């Protein structure tokens, strides 16, 4: 089986938190999706009372995905454990690849702290791409 058929129509899940690393993760996911006619789902995990901020945070991402002309979905998820949220979605929705930044904003709103990418790498049922700076 060639690389193309192995990844054709690949389903890619991306963790996003507005950090430069997560923006790079979205870029990488788009590149892969375009090469392999893939579907990309971007997930932003937000804390209690932060829904407005989360909605604003994903506007730029939606524009990037639309412009790239890839099949996509952007999802806001209320939660305090981004790694767990991404792992559950990846398994339930049968994603083949999880793409995350190597580290995130590093505050309580952060989506991709270094520990989050480590937890995902350690516990994912599928391949994980950790995007460096």
Protein Blocks (a to p, Z undefined) as FASTA:
>chain_A
ZZklmmgoiacddddehiaklmmmmmmmmmmmmmnopacdddddddehilmmmmmmmmmm
mmmmmmnopacdddddddfblklmmmmmmmmnopabdcddfbdnhpaklmbbfklmmmmm
mmpcbdcddddZZ
